[in-house]
């Protein structure tokens, strides 16, 4: 229970500057002083960053790790069949 309270108090005490710094550290794998993040530090920092974003109502598309539904070319392809598929749809099979 103490560990949970410590994590919650960390998230509650984070400022936007700390959040930005942690996001950057996660992205580059190093702390601001140049030391490498361990796997455990990266995982815990990522968890704290995500919790802070949820707590502070950061829009989903601005959150860490957000991936859009698909890239524009994939969306266009889903909406517009290739010419070969268009022709296949027009064929009548008796």
N, CA, C and O of each residue as an XYZ file, in Angstrom:
376
protein
N       0.823     -1.195      0.000
C       0.000      0.000      0.000
C       0.867      1.258      0.000
O       0.502      2.256     -0.621
N       2.002      1.224      0.684
C       2.884      2.382      0.728
C       3.426      2.699     -0.657
O       3.545      3.868     -1.024
N       3.758      1.661     -1.434
C       4.281      1.865     -2.781
C       3.247      2.584     -3.647
O       3.607      3.489     -4.400
N       1.985      2.203     -3.559
C       0.918      2.842     -4.328
C       0.771      4.305     -3.927
O       0.637      5.169     -4.793
N       0.792      4.588     -2.664
C       0.675      5.969     -2.204
C       1.859      6.798     -2.670
O       1.692      7.962     -3.032
N       3.040      6.223     -2.667
C       4.229      6.932     -3.122
C       4.095      7.262     -4.603
O       4.411      8.377     -5.019
N       3.632      6.308     -5.401
C       3.452      6.543     -6.834
C       2.413      7.638     -7.057
O       2.631      8.555     -7.848
N       1.284      7.540     -6.359
C       0.236      8.555     -6.492
C       0.742      9.929     -6.082
O       0.435     10.922     -6.742
N       1.512      9.998     -5.004
C       2.030     11.300     -4.568
C       3.042     11.839     -5.581
O       3.128     13.051     -5.777
N       3.805     10.960     -6.223
C       4.727     11.389     -7.270
C       3.941     12.015     -8.425
O       4.264     13.114     -8.878
N       2.918     11.317     -8.893
C       2.109     11.817    -10.006
C       1.432     13.126     -9.618
O       1.397     14.060    -10.418
N       0.897     13.207     -8.412
C       0.217     14.419     -7.950
C       1.158     15.606     -7.811
O       0.735     16.753     -7.958
N       2.423     15.343     -7.530
C       3.370     16.442     -7.327
C       4.100     16.845     -8.610
O       4.845     17.825     -8.610
N       3.897     16.105     -9.698
C       4.581     16.417    -10.955
C       4.070     17.728    -11.544
O       2.867     17.989    -11.581
N       4.997     18.526    -11.994
C       4.652     19.749    -12.716
C       4.709     19.446    -14.211
O       5.183     18.387    -14.622
N       4.230     20.372    -15.002
C       4.296     20.184    -16.457
C       5.748     20.097    -16.924
O       6.055     19.355    -17.857
N       6.635     20.843    -16.286
C       8.052     20.808    -16.657
C       8.656     19.432    -16.372
O       9.436     18.916    -17.172
N       8.297     18.843    -15.237
C       8.794     17.503    -14.892
C       8.237     16.494    -15.882
O       8.959     15.610    -16.344
N       6.962     16.620    -16.209
C       6.330     15.729    -17.178
C       7.055     15.781    -18.526
O       7.363     14.741    -19.109
N       7.327     16.999    -19.020
C       8.034     17.152    -20.290
C       9.434     16.549    -20.217
O       9.880     15.889    -21.156
N      10.121     16.775    -19.108
C      11.463     16.233    -18.931
C      11.455     14.706    -18.912
O      12.325     14.067    -19.504
N      10.470     14.129    -18.233
C      10.372     12.670    -18.176
C      10.031     12.104    -19.551
O      10.574     11.071    -19.943
N       9.148     12.761    -20.282
C       8.814     12.309    -21.644
C      10.065     12.300    -22.514
O      10.315     11.346    -23.250
N      10.840     13.361    -22.422
C      12.072     13.448    -23.203
C      13.057     12.361    -22.790
O      13.687     11.734    -23.642
N      13.190     12.140    -21.498
C      14.108     11.106    -21.004
C      13.694      9.723    -21.494
O      14.543      8.915    -21.869
N      12.410      9.455    -21.491
C      11.905      8.167    -21.983
C      12.231      8.021    -23.470
O      12.667      6.960    -23.918
N      12.019      9.090    -24.223
C      12.230      9.054    -25.670
C      13.687      8.817    -26.040
O      13.979      8.046    -26.955
N      14.607      9.478    -25.331
C      16.021      9.348    -25.694
C      16.764      8.303    -24.868
O      17.892      7.932    -25.194
N      16.122      7.829    -23.789
C      16.748      6.791    -22.962
C      17.803      7.294    -22.002
O      18.607      6.519    -21.485
N      17.799      8.606    -21.765
C      18.793      9.208    -20.855
C      18.132     10.273    -19.989
O      17.190     10.948    -20.404
N      18.657     10.402    -18.771
C      18.229     11.473    -17.885
C      18.836     12.773    -18.373
O      19.773     12.743    -19.171
N      18.332     13.920    -17.920
C      18.895     15.205    -18.362
C      20.395     15.336    -18.114
O      21.074     16.075    -18.827
N      20.926     14.626    -17.106
C      22.362     14.712    -16.835
C      23.179     13.733    -17.677
O      24.396     13.649    -17.517
N      22.523     12.995    -18.569
C      23.234     12.103    -19.480
C      23.275     10.640    -19.076
O      23.637      9.789    -19.888
N      22.908     10.327    -17.826
C      22.910      8.924    -17.409
C      21.818      8.158    -18.145
O      20.745      8.697    -18.417
N      22.102      6.881    -18.468
C      21.116      6.045    -19.152
C      20.029      5.604    -18.185
O      20.296      5.343    -17.012
N      18.798      5.523    -18.688
C      17.693      4.983    -17.893
C      17.809      3.458    -17.905
O      18.102      2.854    -18.936
N      17.577      2.858    -16.755
C      17.492      1.404    -16.726
C      16.123      1.011    -17.277
O      15.241      1.860    -17.405
N      15.942     -0.255    -17.599
C      14.638     -0.717    -18.076
C      13.550     -0.438    -17.042
O      12.436     -0.046    -17.387
N      13.890     -0.646    -15.767
C      12.919     -0.402    -14.700
C      12.578      1.086    -14.596
O      11.411      1.443    -14.430
N      13.587      1.951    -14.692
C      13.348      3.392    -14.637
C      12.481      3.846    -15.805
O      11.582      4.670    -15.636
N      12.751      3.311    -16.979
C      11.964      3.680    -18.155
C      10.506      3.244    -17.977
O       9.591      4.012    -18.274
N      10.287      2.026    -17.498
C       8.923      1.512    -17.307
C       8.167      2.340    -16.270
O       7.017      2.717    -16.498
N       8.800      2.624    -15.141
C       8.139      3.400    -14.089
C       7.896      4.847    -14.522
O       6.861      5.430    -14.201
N       8.850      5.420    -15.249
C       8.678      6.792    -15.743
C       7.539      6.854    -16.744
O       6.739      7.790    -16.724
N       7.464      5.872    -17.609
C       6.385      5.832    -18.588
C       5.034      5.712    -17.895
O       4.071      6.376    -18.279
N       4.967      4.872    -16.885
C       3.729      4.721    -16.119
C       3.333      6.044    -15.459
O       2.160      6.418    -15.462
N       4.310      6.743    -14.898
C       4.026      8.028    -14.237
C       3.586      9.077    -15.247
O       2.661      9.844    -14.978
N       4.233      9.120    -16.400
C       3.883     10.083    -17.438
C       2.451      9.846    -17.920
O       1.677     10.794    -18.057
N       2.102      8.598    -18.175
C       0.754      8.271    -18.638
C      -0.280      8.612    -17.568
O      -1.340      9.156    -17.878
N       0.025      8.293    -16.310
C      -0.901      8.613    -15.219
C      -1.095     10.128    -15.101
O      -2.212     10.596    -14.881
N      -0.012     10.888    -15.247
C      -0.102     12.348    -15.174
C      -0.961     12.891    -16.309
O      -1.767     13.799    -16.102
N      -0.790     12.334    -17.513
C      -1.566     12.787    -18.663
C      -3.060     12.541    -18.460
O      -3.887     13.387    -18.802
N      -3.394     11.392    -17.908
C      -4.800     11.079    -17.639
C      -5.346     12.014    -16.564
O      -6.433     12.574    -16.707
N      -4.578     12.176    -15.484
C      -5.002     13.031    -14.377
C      -5.221     14.469    -14.822
O      -6.114     15.146    -14.313
N      -4.420     14.937    -15.759
C      -4.484     16.330    -16.207
C      -5.267     16.507    -17.502
O      -5.184     17.553    -18.146
N      -6.024     15.486    -17.880
C      -6.918     15.556    -19.042
C      -6.219     16.007    -20.324
O      -6.755     16.813    -21.085
N      -5.029     15.483    -20.548
C      -4.331     15.769    -21.800
C      -5.124     15.083    -22.919
O      -5.479     13.913    -22.781
N      -5.408     15.783    -24.021
C      -6.159     15.146    -25.107
C      -5.472     13.870    -25.577
O      -4.245     13.803    -25.643
N      -6.261     12.875    -25.897
C      -5.735     11.565    -26.259
C      -4.674     11.640    -27.356
O      -3.652     10.958    -27.280
N      -4.912     12.460    -28.369
C      -3.967     12.525    -29.479
C      -2.647     13.198    -29.111
O      -1.701     13.158    -29.898
N      -2.565     13.813    -27.934
C      -1.328     14.437    -27.469
C      -0.614     13.588    -26.421
O       0.470     13.952    -25.964
N      -1.205     12.470    -26.041
C      -0.624     11.634    -24.992
C       0.542     10.802    -25.498
O       0.652     10.497    -26.686
N       1.399     10.448    -24.570
C       2.541      9.597    -24.856
C       2.067      8.258    -25.399
O       1.181      7.618    -24.834
N       2.670      7.853    -26.497
C       2.342      6.554    -27.075
C       1.132      6.537    -27.974
O       0.760      5.478    -28.482
N       0.498      7.690    -28.189
C      -0.698      7.738    -29.024
C      -0.350      7.365    -30.464
O       0.616      7.870    -31.036
N      -1.146      6.480    -31.029
C      -1.030      6.136    -32.436
C      -2.375      6.373    -33.093
O      -3.397      5.877    -32.619
N      -2.382      7.128    -34.181
C      -3.653      7.331    -34.875
C      -4.172      6.005    -35.419
O      -3.434      5.022    -35.499
N      -5.447      5.990    -35.791
C      -6.087      4.766    -36.277
C      -5.330      4.166    -37.447
O      -5.316      2.943    -37.587
N      -4.719      4.945    -38.267
C      -3.944      4.471    -39.407
C      -3.358      5.662    -40.133
O      -3.805      6.795    -39.951
N      -2.364      5.405    -40.950
C      -1.782      6.512    -41.703
C      -2.730      6.897    -42.830
O      -3.614      6.121    -43.196
N      -2.550      8.077    -43.373
C      -3.456      8.599    -44.387
C      -3.522      7.700    -45.611
O      -4.599      7.512    -46.177
N      -2.395      7.142    -46.031
C      -2.412      6.284    -47.215
C      -3.233      5.022    -46.970
O      -3.913      4.543    -47.878
N      -3.179      4.480    -45.761
C      -3.985      3.303    -45.441
C      -5.467      3.654    -45.423
O      -6.296      2.880    -45.901
N      -5.800      4.819    -44.873
C      -7.199      5.233    -44.831
C      -7.743      5.448    -46.236
O      -8.873      5.059    -46.529
N      -6.946      6.067    -47.112
C      -7.376      6.275    -48.491
C      -7.562      4.945    -49.195
O      -8.509      4.760    -49.959
N      -6.652      4.021    -48.930
C      -6.728      2.720    -49.577
C      -7.981      1.970    -49.132
O      -8.606      1.282    -49.939
N      -8.347      2.093    -47.883
C      -9.545      1.432    -47.387
C     -10.798      2.011    -48.044
O     -11.764      1.291    -48.298
N     -10.774      3.319    -48.315
C     -11.939      3.982    -48.898
C     -12.007      3.849    -50.414
O     -13.096      3.879    -50.988
N     -10.876      3.705    -51.058
C     -10.829      3.614    -52.519
C     -10.175      2.304    -52.922
O      -8.973      2.121    -52.726
N     -10.945      1.408    -53.474
C     -10.387      0.146    -53.943
C      -9.471      0.397    -55.139
O      -9.658      1.359    -55.884
N      -8.504     -0.456    -55.309
C      -7.614     -0.356    -56.462
C      -8.413     -0.619    -57.728
O      -9.495     -1.202    -57.662
N      -7.896     -0.197    -58.885
C      -8.603     -0.446    -60.146
C      -8.882     -1.927    -60.392
O      -9.915     -2.284    -60.959
N      -7.968     -2.777    -59.969
C      -8.166     -4.216    -60.150
C      -9.370     -4.685    -59.339
O     -10.180     -5.471    -59.832
N      -9.493     -4.219    -58.120
C     -10.637     -4.599    -57.290
C     -11.929     -4.014    -57.839
O     -12.979     -4.650    -57.756
N     -11.865     -2.802    -58.403
C     -13.054     -2.191    -59.005
C     -13.549     -3.049    -60.166
O     -14.748     -3.295    -60.303
N     -12.616     -3.500    -60.998
C     -12.985     -4.335    -62.138
C     -13.554     -5.665    -61.670
O     -14.516     -6.173    -62.247
N     -12.957     -6.229    -60.621
C     -13.430     -7.520    -60.112
C     -14.863     -7.401    -59.595
O     -15.657     -8.330    -59.741
N     -15.188     -6.275    -59.000
C     -16.550     -6.064    -58.485
C     -17.570     -5.963    -59.624
O     -18.735     -6.329    -59.473
N     -17.098     -5.456    -60.761
C     -17.991     -5.272    -61.906
C     -18.239     -6.566    -62.659
O     -19.230     -6.675    -63.381
N     -17.368     -7.541    -62.509
C     -17.526     -8.810    -63.206
C     -18.735     -9.554    -62.650
O     -18.988     -9.556    -61.445
N     -19.455    -10.168    -63.537
C     -20.590    -10.973    -63.121
C     -20.245    -12.434    -63.351
O     -19.814    -12.830    -64.433
N     -20.438    -13.194    -62.342
C     -20.183    -14.626    -62.457
C     -21.512    -15.343    -62.428
O     -22.285    -15.191    -61.482
N     -21.791    -16.142    -63.483
C     -23.054    -16.894    -63.546
C     -22.861    -18.315    -63.107
O     -23.815    -19.093    -63.095
